[in-house]
């Protein structure tokens, strides 16, 4: 049976509806200021919160999720860098397999360790093929995973990698340039992956303007993820939300 959050991703993909996820790094959250972001996200009809990061040093996941519940109705999807970051109060977890790398620890090793904990957590599991794309500099994700990102100018490599992930049964495809990326993922790469797989495609990293968001959406991204850009410029949240709405209106979608 397809569960609620996965069904939401798949339905959006089938309808052609574009979605907006705000990435929250627990280490960067100031709990006294966080409600302002949450109220704005609810007002702007953000579709998902992705919560997590490659390295988490602050133990405030529970407090963050509690505030999200208090101020919004937006689903919380864990974006784990480690099995140590699992929190059962979330709605779902992106169960990532780093298929762009050749480090078995992140292809299957960490997943084996996390599986019993996730089974008991009650979280909805979202099997996700995770592809790190070169961002112009080494990111925390590539450093921590000991993997080499796919070159930004090799769309065919990304397309074939995503295709293999889909054939292995992964239900979502996530192209990520990493937090604070100098370069966003090219429209050519997104389009190549879109032509190669039927899974919903999530794109994040380096989206720090409405122009980049629009390019990613038009190239075939189903969900765009913005985190660092909003931390630097809070006004980017409503600007990206408006871009997503305009894209959906232009597609004349009927839900």
N, C-alpha and C positions, 0 to 999 in steps of 0.2 A: 504493500500500500504506500502510495506517495503521501508524505506527511505535509503539514500546512506550509512551512517556510519553503521547502523545496518546490511544492506545488505553486507557490507564489512566483518563484523564479521562472518556472517552466511556463506558467500562464502568461507572464509578461513577455516571454520569448515568443510564444505562439501568437499573441496579439500584436506583437511589434511594439509594445509599450516599453518606454525607456524608464530606468529607475536611478535613484540617487542614494548612495550610501555615504554616511559620514563616518570616517575612521577616527576612533578615539584611542589614544595611547594613554594608558593609566598613569604613566610616569609624568605626563604633561598636564594632568587635570588638577586644578585648584578647586576643591569642593565648594568653597564659598562663592566662587564665580560661575561654577558649572551650570546652575539653574538658568542663567541667562541664555546660554547656548541651547539648552534643552527647550526652552520656551520658543526660541526662534526656530529651531528645527521642527517643532510641532506645528508652528504657524506656517512654515514654508512647505509642509507636507513631505518631509524627508521620508524615504521608504524604509531604510534600514540604518541601524547603528552597527558598525563592525568594531568590536572591542578587543584590543590586544596589541601585541607588538613582538618584535624579535627578542627583546630584552626588557623584562619588567622588574623593577627594583622596589616599587612602592606597593604595599599590601593593602590596596583600597578597592579591589574589584567589587566586593560586596556593596560597599558604600556607593560606588558609581552606579551599579545596576539599580540599587534602591532609589536613587535620585531619578534615574531614567523612568522607572515605574511611576514615581510620584508626579512627574511633570509631563510625561508623554505616553502615547499608546504605540510607539514605534518599536518594532521587534529588535531584540538584541542578539546579534550573531557573534560568537567568539571567533576571533582571528588569532589562532594560537601560534606562538613561537616555541612553546614547550608544553609538555603534558602537565607541568607544574602549574599552568595558568588556567586549568579547567575550573569553572564555577557553575554549580548547578542552577543558579538563579537566572541564568540566561535562557533564551528560547532555543537556540540551535548553535551548532559549532561547524565551522568549515573544517572538515577533516582532510587536511592538506597532504597530498603526496607531491613532493618536489620533483616533478618529472623532467624538468629542464636540466637537472644536475645528475651526477653519477655517484653521489654519496649515499650508500645504502641506509645510513642512519635516518635520512630524511625522506627516502623513498618508502621505507617500510619499518625501519627500526623503532623510531619514536612512536609510530602508530601502534605497534605491537604492545609497547609498554603502556600506552594510554588507553587501549581498547577496553580492558576490564573496568577501569574507572569511568569511562564514558558510558559503558553499558549500564552501570548502576546509577549514573547521574540523571537519567531521564531526558537528557538533552536530545533534540532532533539532530541526527548526524547527516551532514551534507558532504558526500564524497566529492572531492575537488582536485582536479589536476592543476597544480600550481607551477607557473612558469615565471622565473625571474628573467627580466630583460635588462640588458646593459643600460645604465642610467647616466653614463658619463663620468661616474666615480664609483668607488666601492661603497656599497650600502651595508647597513647593519645586517640585513638578511643574508647577503652573499657572504659576509665575513663569518657570521655565526654558523652558517650551514656548510662552509668550506666547499662552495660550488662556484662554478664560473657561469655568469649569466649568458643568455643567448645574445649574440651581437645585435645591436639595434637595426642593422642594415641587412639582416638575414631573415626576411619574412617566411621563406620556404622552410627553414629549420623550425621556426615556431609553429607553422601550420602542421608539419608532419609530427611534431611532438604532441600537439594538441589532439591530432587525429589518433595517435597511439593511446593517449589517455582515454579518449572516448571509447575506443575499442576495448580497453580494459574495464570499462564499466563505470568510469568516473562521470558524475552527473553534471558537474559544473566545470568551467574552464576559467582560470584566473590568471590574467597577464598583469604582472606587477613590475614596475620599474623601481619600487622601493620608496620608503619615506624620504622626503627631501631630495628626490631625484633631480639632477641638473637637466635631464632630457626626459620628456614624456615619450610614451610608446608611439611609434609612427602610425599614421592612418593606413599606410601600406601593409604593415604587419597585422594590424587589427583586421583589415579587410581579407588578408590571406587566411587568417585563422577562421574568420566568419564563413568563408567559402568552403572550408574543410571540415567543419563540425556542425552538428545540430544542437549541441548543448548551449545553454545560456552562457554568455561571455561577460566576465567581470573584468574591468580595466582600472588600474590604479597606479599612482606614482607620477609625480611631476605635473599633475593637472592643477595649475595655479592661475588659470584664467578661463573666462567663458569661451574664448576662441578655441582653446585646447579641448575643453569639454565638448563643444559642438563638433569638433573634428572627430573626436573619439566616437561619439554617438552616431554620426553620419557614416563612419567607416564600418560600423557593425557592433559596437559595444552595446550590450543590453543593460548593464549596470556600470555606472562610473563611481569610483571611490575617491573621496577627497578628504585629506586629514591635515597634513602639514600646511597646506595653502590656507586653510581656514584658521589655523593657529596663528599664522602671520597676519592674516587679513580677515577678521570676522565677517566683514561685508561680503566676502566671497560666497558665503553660504546662501544668502538669498539670491545672489547673482547666478550661481550655478543652478539653484532650484528653478529660477525663472527660465533658464536655458533649457532645462529638461522639459518643463511644461510646454514651452514653445515648440520644441521638437515633437512632442506628442501631439500637439494641436496640428502641426503641419502634416503629420501622418494620418490625420483624421481618424483616430482610433475610437472605436466604440467598445466600451467594456461591458 
